[in-house]
Amino acid sequence: MTMLMRWASELEVPEWPQFMRGCIAYRASLDRELPDTPRTAREFGG
C-alpha cells in the first residue's frame, strides 16, 4: 500500500456546496487582509 493510499483512507472530501463556501470565504479573507494586492483575471490552468 502506498503512502497516498494510506492517507486517502483518512481523508474526507467536502461536498460541493461546503467546498465552494470555503473557497468564497478564503477569497473574501484575501480582500480584507490584502486589499492593495494586484488582482488578475487569469484562469487557473491546473
Secondary structure, DSSP 8 states (H G I E B T S, - for coil): --HHHHHHTT-----HHHHHHHHHHHHHHHHHH-TTS---------
